[in-house]
Amino acid sequence: MKRSGEHVVAVVIAFFAFAACASNAHHDWRIEITTEGGISGRGLGNAVITPESVAHCDHAALDRALREAKPKSWKREYREPANPHGNADQVLTTMTLTAGGESHTTSWYTGARELVPRDAIALFDAAWALRSCGR
């Protein structure tokens, strides 16, 4: 009977070890955001968001946005057809999501934000909100 109990303990330990590895794979991501242009010409700032940078912050919205993101469907850029280079005071935002060894980049000017897929905007908004978290 003791042997059987040892076997059960070994199985439970193996399960939790597997679960820990699987959960770490979920945290293999990086979001880079750059902005340029606008009135100053320097944009609104830049950010690099990683699991480590938000570990001590409330990142539930970011976790949800990461789960719901469909970066393979994103276009490289979203532009208003009548104004593909934006106005002089508009900010160009570029966001790159790297996860699982793949990178996907999309960009848009302020005036074209409504053309960007909701999942990309949700990811941007959640990441941008955490840009100074942990500093």
C-alpha positions as CSV (number, residue, x, y, z in Angstrom):
1,M,0.0,0.0,0.0
2,K,2.8,2.3,0.8
3,R,4.2,1.9,-2.8
4,S,0.8,2.9,-4.2
5,G,0.8,6.1,-2.1
6,E,4.3,6.9,-3.3
7,H,3.1,6.5,-6.9
8,V,0.2,8.8,-6.3
9,V,2.5,11.5,-4.8
10,A,4.8,11.1,-7.7
11,V,2.0,11.6,-10.2
12,V,0.7,14.7,-8.3
13,I,4.2,16.2,-8.2
14,A,4.6,15.5,-12.0
15,F,1.2,17.1,-12.7
16,F,2.1,20.3,-10.8
17,A,5.5,20.5,-12.5
18,F,3.8,20.2,-15.9
19,A,1.3,22.8,-14.9
20,A,4.0,25.2,-13.8
21,C,5.9,24.7,-17.1
22,A,2.7,25.3,-19.1
23,S,1.9,28.4,-17.1
24,N,5.4,29.8,-17.8
25,A,4.9,29.3,-21.5
26,H,1.8,31.5,-21.2
27,H,4.1,34.3,-20.0
28,D,6.4,34.2,-23.0
29,W,5.4,37.5,-24.5
30,R,6.6,41.1,-25.0
31,I,4.7,44.2,-26.1
32,E,6.7,47.1,-27.6
33,I,4.9,50.4,-28.2
34,T,6.5,53.4,-29.9
35,T,4.8,56.7,-30.7
36,E,6.1,59.5,-32.9
37,G,4.8,62.7,-34.4
38,G,2.1,64.9,-32.8
39,I,2.5,68.5,-31.9
40,S,6.0,68.1,-30.4
41,G,7.1,65.7,-33.1
42,R,8.3,63.3,-30.4
43,G,5.1,61.4,-29.8
44,L,3.6,60.4,-26.5
45,G,6.4,58.2,-25.3
46,N,7.3,54.5,-25.7
47,A,6.9,51.4,-23.6
48,V,8.1,47.9,-23.3
49,I,5.7,45.7,-21.4
50,T,6.7,42.2,-20.2
51,P,5.4,39.7,-17.7
52,E,8.2,40.8,-15.3
53,S,7.4,44.6,-15.7
54,V,3.7,44.1,-14.6
55,A,4.2,41.2,-12.1
56,H,3.3,43.5,-9.1
57,C,0.5,45.4,-10.8
58,D,-3.1,44.7,-11.5
59,H,-2.8,43.2,-15.0
60,A,-6.1,41.4,-15.3
61,A,-7.2,43.6,-18.3
62,L,-3.8,42.9,-20.0
63,D,-4.1,39.1,-19.4
64,R,-7.6,39.2,-20.9
65,A,-6.4,41.2,-23.9
66,L,-3.5,38.9,-24.5
67,R,-5.9,35.8,-24.5
68,E,-8.2,37.5,-26.9
69,A,-5.6,39.0,-29.3
70,K,-5.5,37.7,-32.8
71,P,-2.3,39.2,-34.1
72,K,-2.1,37.1,-37.2
73,S,-5.2,38.9,-38.5
74,W,-3.7,42.4,-37.9
75,K,-2.6,44.4,-40.9
76,R,0.8,46.0,-40.9
77,E,-0.8,49.4,-40.8
78,Y,-4.2,51.1,-40.6
79,R,-4.5,54.3,-42.5
80,E,-7.4,56.6,-43.5
81,P,-7.5,56.3,-47.3
82,A,-7.9,60.0,-47.8
83,N,-5.1,60.8,-45.4
84,P,-2.6,57.9,-45.3
85,H,0.2,59.9,-43.7
86,G,-1.9,61.5,-41.0
87,N,-2.1,65.2,-40.2
88,A,0.9,67.1,-38.8
89,D,-0.5,66.9,-35.3
90,Q,-1.4,63.2,-35.3
91,V,0.6,60.6,-33.4
92,L,1.7,57.5,-35.2
93,T,1.5,54.5,-32.8
94,T,3.3,51.2,-33.6
95,M,2.7,48.1,-31.5
96,T,4.7,44.9,-31.7
97,L,3.5,41.7,-29.9
98,T,6.0,39.0,-29.6
99,A,4.7,35.7,-28.2
100,G,5.7,32.1,-28.7
101,G,8.6,33.1,-30.9
102,E,6.5,35.1,-33.4
103,S,6.3,38.8,-33.7
104,H,3.4,40.8,-35.2
105,T,3.5,44.6,-35.7
106,T,0.7,47.0,-36.5
107,S,0.5,50.8,-36.6
108,W,-2.0,53.6,-36.9
109,Y,-2.3,57.3,-36.8
110,T,-4.6,58.9,-34.2
111,G,-7.3,59.6,-36.9
112,A,-7.4,56.0,-38.0
113,R,-7.7,54.3,-34.6
114,E,-11.3,53.3,-35.4
115,L,-10.0,51.2,-38.3
116,V,-7.8,49.1,-36.0
117,P,-9.3,45.7,-34.9
118,R,-10.8,45.8,-31.4
119,D,-8.5,43.1,-30.1
120,A,-5.4,45.1,-31.0
121,I,-6.8,48.3,-29.5
122,A,-7.8,46.4,-26.3
123,L,-4.2,45.1,-26.1
124,F,-2.7,48.5,-26.7
125,D,-5.0,50.2,-24.1
126,A,-4.3,47.6,-21.4
127,A,-0.5,47.7,-22.1
128,W,-0.3,51.5,-22.3
129,A,-2.2,51.8,-19.0
130,L,0.6,49.7,-17.4
131,R,3.6,51.4,-19.0
132,S,4.7,53.1,-15.8
133,C,3.6,50.3,-13.5
134,G,6.4,49.0,-11.2
135,R,8.6,52.1,-11.6
